[in-house]
Amino acid sequence: MFLTQSSLQVVQDDQAEQVKISLLALQKSLQNKLVEADPKLHCKQDQWKRNEGGGGKTLAFKKGKFIEKGGINFSDVSGKKLPKTATQNRPELEGASFRGMGVSVVFHPDNPYIPTTHANVRYFEAKKDGGPLSWWFGGGFDLTPYYPFKEDVIEWHQHARDACNPFGNDLYKKLKDWCDEYFHLPHRNETRGVGGIFFDDFCEGGFDQSFSFIKKVGETFQDAYFSIFE
């Protein structure tokens, strides 16, 4: 089940903080794994703040033995009023205060036998005065090999399927198809790379189950990518 008006639920402040702690742990875990796999990488860290509310931590990597450039970035931003572009599909949230956080990842290899990859996991909540708290998760991961190997593609999607199956037998297919559609390149009439999974407005089974799924997606991305990397 994806976000609908009837699925809005109250989420306590400490639950949002749990998500933040989990996302920061994911960022650190990915950093450790990347440096372990490519010790020659140079890392530049930037702790930043946003005047309107919130901030984040940027980790930029370059000049490794295998990775040319990469980024593992965390952000947690908030504001008093959602921009209009964010409420086109949710007009009931126009004017609501908001908080959004996530980890975004991109790795561009120097070695052409290592694929490029993108990943993102995020949490968003919004609330109008006197109204319920609306919340949802989003994210996914995808792979773009330069020299595709069939066994790597099969392994990549098996990891994705294994992450989804405990949360619904049809979930993997739904999120795989969404990824293929979202990253479709119309001028080439093809998808970007070999795909993966993608989702938004996700609140499957309530907050705890949705949060568990997001954590599983982050863990699975790390396992799947570095299995191919190594």
N, C-alpha and C positions, 0 to 999 in steps of 0.2 A: 504493500500500500504506500502510495506517495502522497504528498501533502494535499489535504483537502481542508475545507473550512471546519469539518467535523473532527478533524484529527489534531486540532490545536490543543496543547496541553500546557499546564503550568510547570515551569522548570525553575528550580531553586538556583540562587546565585552560585552556590558551591558546586552545582553540577556544571555550569559553564566554566568554572575554574578547573574542574576535573578535566574537561576537554582541553583547556589550555595546557595543563601539566602534561597530558598525554601527547599533545602536538609538539611541545618542546622536547619531550623525551624521544619522539620519533625523529626530529631534526638532529638531535645529538647522536642517535643510533646510526642514522644514515651517514652523518659526518664521519663517525668512527669507522664504519664499514668502507667508505670510499677511500679514506686515507690508508686504511689497511691494505686495500686492493691496489692503490697507486700512491706509494709513500713519497714520490717526488713532487706531488701536487703542492702548489703554493695556495694558501688560504688567506683571504682578506675578510675580516669580520667587521660589520657595521651595525652598531646598536642605535636605532633611530626612534624618534618620537614624532607624533603627528599632532599638530597644533589643535585640531578639532577634537582630538581624543584618541588615545591608544598609541601604538608604536609597533616595533618589531625588531627582528634580528636577521640580517642578511649575511649569508656565507657564500662568498664568491671564490671559485677555484679556477686555476689556470696552470698551463705549462707542466702537466704531468707527463709521465712516460706513456700512458695510455689515453688519458683524458685531456683534450685541448682546453675546454672551458666547461664549467658547470656551476650550478647554483642550488643551494638548499635554503629556502627563505621562509621565515615565519613572520606572520603579521597578526595583530590583534587590534582592530580599530573600532571606534564607536562614534556615534553622533546623535544629535537631537532630532534630526529629520532625515528620513530616507529621500534620496534624490528621485525625481519623477521616473527616470529610466529604470529604477529598481522596483517600481510598483506597477509597471505596465500589465503584468500578469496577475498582480495582487492589488487591485485598486482599494481594497478594504484597509490596506496598510499605509495608504498615503498620509504623510505627516507623522508617521510613527518614529520613535527613537529606535536605534539599532545597535547591534554589536556583531561583528563578524571576525572570524579568526581562521587561520589555515596554514598549511605547509605546502609550498610549491617547489617542485624539483625539475631540473633539466640537466642532462648530461650530454655533452657533445664530444665524442671520442676523437682522438688523433689517429688511433688505429682503426682502419676501415672494417676490420673483422669484428669490432665491438659495436653494437647498435646504439643509435641515439634513443633516448627515452625521455618521456615527460610523465609527471605524476602530480596529483594534487588531492589533498583531503581538507575539508573545510566545514565549519559550523557557522550558522547564522541564526540570529534571533531578533525579533522586532516586537515592539509593544506600543500601543496607543493608550493614552490616559484612560484609566478605567476599564480597559479591555484585557482580554487574555493575552498571554505571551505566545507569539507564533515562533516556531523554531523548525529548522530543518538542517540536514547534512547534505553534502555533495562531494564529488571527487571522481577519481578514476586513475587509470594509468594506461599508456600505450607505448608501442615499440616500433622504431623505424630502423630496420637493418639496411646496411649498404650491400652486403652479401648475405642474403637470407639462407639460413640452413633449416631444413624442414624440421629436424629434431628440436631446434631452439624454439621455433614457432609453436610446435606441439606442446613443449614444456611450458612456455609462456602462458598459453591458454589453459593448460591443465592447472597451473597455479591459480589462475583467475577463477576457474570453475570450482576448485577446492575451497577457495575463499567464500564463494557465494552459496554453495550447496547447503551449508547448515542454516541458512536464512531463507531458503525457499528453493525448491527443485527447478523452478522456471526462472530464477533470478539471473543466473549467468547469461542465458540467452537474451533476456530482456536488456541487460546492461551491455552486452557485446553488440547487439544490434544498434543500441543508442550510440555507442562509441563509433561504429562504422558510419552512422548517419551524421553525427556531430562533426567528425573529421573527414567528411567526404570532400574531395577536391573536384568541383564541377568542371573546371577547365581541362582536367585530365580524365574525368569520369572514373575515378578510383578513390579508394580510401587512403589515408596517410599511413604508410607503413603496413604493419600486419595487425593493427588494432589492439584491442584490450577490452577494458570496460569503462563506462562513463555513466554518471548519474547525477541528478540534482533533485531538490525538493523531497529528500528521502527522510521518512520518519517511520520506517517499518517496525511494527511491534511496540511502539512507544520509545521513550528516550533511551532506556538502558540497552535495549536490543539494537537500536540504531547506532548508539555509541560503540557497542561491541563490534558491529559490522565495520565501522570506520577504522577502528583499531586493527581489525583483521586485514583490511585493505592496505593499510600502511605497512604492516608486517609482511604481507604477501608480496607487495611490490619489492621490498628490500630483498627478500629471499629469491624471488623470480629473476630479478635483474642481475644480481651478483652471482647467481648460479650460472647464467649465460656468460657474464663477464669473465669468470674464472675458468 
